[in-house]
Amino acid sequence: MTKRIIRLVLMLGAWGASAFAAPRVVYVTFNGSDAAACSRTAPCHTITHALSVVAAGGVVDIVGSGLYDTFTVAKSVTVTTDPGVVAMITVPASATGIVVNAAATDIVALKGLTLIGVGSGTGISIQSVSRATVEDCDSRNFFHALEYVPTVPGTLKVTGGIYSGDADTSIFLCCNSTPSPGVNITVDGAHVYGGAFAAINTDGAQIAVTHSVLTGPGGSAASCPNGAPNDVGIYVAHGSVVADNDTITGYCAGVWLNGFDTSLVAYLSADTITGNFYGVVNNAFTLGNNTIENNSNNVLGSLTPFSPI
């Protein structure tokens, strides 16, 4: 009898623990309720609340089109939308739509989110995380549409999506500070528009921009005041950059390398750089298969051939 009682107590304890365990998947919709269970049949209302409920490593699934709240991610999680769902986040002036500030070992994924600014602030700011992926997100009308300003070593992969930082930089990739040796970044298949300073500003780390389209406002002498970098497709401030199979058009300069930093390096392969005032400014390496034509000045500096290994 005693053994039976012990087994029963253990079973009840295990049932109670599982009953109160954080769910692995929670659901959100614009007309849900944060007093609900965040289940498929009783979804919550805000992403912020869903993040407080979901288990670490779990999924916040947005199942209804509508307006949603800005939020901060502080643990391993995936925030995603169901197919066909438009989850729009409107961001007030000088604010940030999504902040990723998790532990140095956490993994975070953002998928299918739409962020709209008012010409200032930041769409997505990734700060502390081991590995982040941003997939098919749309972030427009910000000072920075997407920024990666790591406080710890980590990796960022941006796949697809649309980014427009009309007031300064569409995608800002930073920094030439302590985390840089352990920071690796890939931007693949993105559409990047505008950027009063740059479409992509690569300020350190190891960065690859591949299969992406960068489109500026026109590319004329007026967009290059005093010969300074301004209105640039890819501005290489520091670090190592690979640009492969990209199209860059309509800028003061398609690619501009910071001439004051002799340690930086840029490799160009199968890129189409056309319709800019300058094609490439300062010295870069080329695989020899780029199309750098129909710019007012194709190359201001030198291109050094390199061979694939």
JOQUIQUI-V322961 format. One record per residue. SS is DSSP state (@ for helix, = for strand, . for the rest). PSI is psi in radians with two decimals (999 if undefined). D_CENTER is the distance of its C-alpha to the mean C-alpha in Angstrom with 2 decimals. Layout:
BEGIN
SS/PSI/D_CENTER
SS/PSI/D_CENTER
END
This chain:
BEGIN
./-0.73/60.96
@/-0.75/59.17
@/-0.67/56.81
@/-0.75/56.07
@/-0.74/55.25
@/-0.78/52.91
@/-0.71/51.10
@/-0.73/50.87
@/-0.74/49.42
@/-0.71/46.81
@/-0.75/45.89
@/-0.66/45.61
@/-0.74/43.47
@/-0.70/41.06
@/-0.72/40.97
@/-0.68/40.30
@/-0.75/37.41
@/-0.57/35.76
@/-0.56/36.50
./0.12/34.58
./2.57/31.69
./2.39/28.18
./2.58/27.19
./-0.49/24.69
=/2.28/23.52
=/2.74/23.66
=/2.51/23.54
=/2.44/22.62
./2.70/23.91
./-0.48/24.41
./0.40/28.16
./-2.91/28.21
./2.33/29.58
./-0.08/28.32
./-0.08/31.91
./3.14/31.56
./-0.08/30.91
./0.49/27.34
./3.06/28.81
./-0.69/28.53
./-0.26/31.77
./1.22/31.14
./2.75/27.43
=/3.09/26.15
./-0.64/25.10
./2.61/22.06
@/-0.65/18.87
@/-0.81/19.79
@/-0.73/23.13
@/-0.68/21.89
@/-0.53/19.75
@/-0.33/23.00
@/-0.68/24.93
./2.61/22.98
./2.66/23.73
./2.31/21.44
./0.05/19.73
=/-2.89/20.43
=/2.29/18.89
=/1.98/18.55
=/2.04/19.41
=/2.05/19.39
./-0.02/22.45
./2.39/23.29
./2.44/21.95
=/-3.00/22.07
=/2.39/20.76
=/2.97/19.11
./2.71/18.63
./2.73/15.88
=/2.85/15.44
=/2.33/14.78
=/2.19/14.20
./0.25/16.72
./3.01/17.44
./2.21/16.55
=/2.75/15.82
=/2.23/14.30
=/2.04/13.81
=/2.90/14.49
=/2.61/16.61
./2.73/19.83
./2.31/20.35
./-0.11/21.13
./2.33/19.98
./1.84/18.18
=/1.78/16.86
=/2.29/16.50
=/1.97/15.56
=/2.28/17.26
./2.14/16.36
./2.89/19.41
./2.36/19.86
./0.18/18.37
./3.13/16.76
=/2.33/13.32
=/-0.93/12.34
=/2.25/10.58
=/2.26/11.14
=/1.89/10.71
=/1.29/13.86
./-2.99/15.52
./2.81/17.99
./-0.20/17.61
./0.01/18.58
./2.74/16.42
=/2.22/14.09
=/2.41/11.59
=/2.36/10.23
=/2.19/8.95
=/2.23/10.52
./0.43/11.93
=/2.61/11.40
=/2.16/12.34
=/2.30/12.02
=/2.17/14.65
./-3.02/15.52
./0.52/18.75
./0.02/17.84
./-3.13/16.99
./-2.91/14.88
=/2.40/11.15
=/-1.14/9.19
=/2.20/6.69
=/1.99/7.86
=/2.14/7.59
=/-1.09/11.08
=/2.10/13.30
./2.66/12.82
./-0.82/14.24
=/2.23/11.72
=/2.43/8.43
=/2.39/7.36
=/1.97/5.25
=/2.17/8.08
./0.71/9.72
./2.73/8.28
=/1.98/9.89
=/1.99/9.19
=/2.63/12.20
./0.93/14.72
./2.97/13.23
./-0.87/13.92
=/2.07/10.22
=/-0.67/8.14
=/2.28/4.89
=/2.50/6.35
=/1.85/6.96
=/1.29/10.71
./2.40/12.17
./-0.15/15.68
./2.75/16.38
./2.51/15.90
=/-3.13/13.19
=/2.60/10.88
=/2.28/7.24
=/2.09/7.16
=/2.10/5.11
=/2.16/8.28
./-2.88/9.75
./3.02/9.00
=/2.32/9.94
=/2.31/8.66
=/1.92/11.54
./1.42/12.16
./-0.51/15.89
./-0.41/17.20
./-1.37/15.62
=/2.34/12.31
=/-0.89/9.72
=/2.00/7.04
=/2.05/8.70
=/2.05/8.82
=/2.82/11.76
./2.89/14.57
./0.78/18.00
./-2.86/19.25
@/-0.78/20.48
@/-0.24/17.48
@/-0.77/16.82
@/-0.45/19.24
@/0.34/17.45
=/2.19/13.83
=/2.38/12.55
=/2.38/9.39
=/2.27/9.29
=/2.02/7.90
=/2.23/10.46
./0.43/12.01
./2.69/9.76
=/2.05/11.83
=/2.21/11.20
=/2.60/14.01
./-2.43/15.90
./1.68/14.89
./-0.57/18.19
./-0.91/17.58
=/2.59/15.03
=/-0.85/12.62
=/2.10/10.90
=/1.91/12.43
=/1.77/12.64
=/1.04/14.61
=/3.02/15.57
=/-2.99/14.90
=/2.03/14.93
=/2.36/12.49
=/2.25/12.94
=/1.98/12.04
=/2.55/13.96
./0.62/15.33
./2.75/13.30
=/2.13/15.07
=/2.11/14.89
=/2.09/17.44
./-3.07/19.02
./-0.16/21.89
./-0.75/24.75
./1.35/25.16
./3.02/28.50
@/-0.57/30.39
@/-0.41/29.80
@/0.02/26.04
./1.17/26.94
@/2.25/29.03
@/0.40/31.21
@/0.29/29.41
./2.69/26.50
./2.20/22.82
./2.39/21.65
./1.04/19.89
=/2.54/18.53
=/-1.19/16.44
=/2.02/15.26
=/2.11/16.64
=/1.75/17.34
=/-0.80/18.41
=/2.88/18.76
=/-2.81/18.17
=/2.26/18.16
=/2.33/16.38
=/2.18/17.09
=/2.02/16.75
=/2.22/18.20
./0.69/19.15
./2.74/17.21
=/2.18/18.86
=/2.07/18.77
=/2.60/21.19
./0.45/22.34
./2.89/21.46
./-0.82/23.71
=/2.39/22.59
=/-0.90/20.60
=/2.24/19.95
=/2.09/21.21
=/2.37/21.82
./1.89/22.82
./-0.21/26.52
./-0.22/27.21
./1.80/25.33
./-0.13/27.39
./-0.27/25.47
./2.78/22.27
=/2.49/22.23
=/2.31/20.66
=/2.20/21.59
=/2.26/21.73
=/2.19/22.59
./0.53/23.36
./2.61/21.48
=/1.96/22.94
=/1.83/22.99
=/2.69/25.30
./0.36/26.24
./2.94/25.03
./-0.85/27.50
=/2.45/26.73
=/-1.13/25.35
=/2.29/24.69
=/2.26/25.69
./-2.90/27.06
./2.29/27.34
=/2.97/25.19
=/2.54/26.02
=/2.46/26.42
./-0.20/27.25
./0.05/29.56
./0.37/28.15
./2.70/26.05
=/1.81/27.16
=/1.51/27.27
=/2.79/29.69
./0.52/30.63
./2.73/28.97
./-0.65/31.45
=/1.98/31.17
=/-0.87/29.68
=/2.13/29.50
=/1.50/30.24
./-2.43/30.72
./2.64/31.00
=/2.13/29.37
=/2.16/30.53
=/2.56/30.81
./2.78/29.54
./2.49/30.32
./2.62/28.29
./999/29.59
END
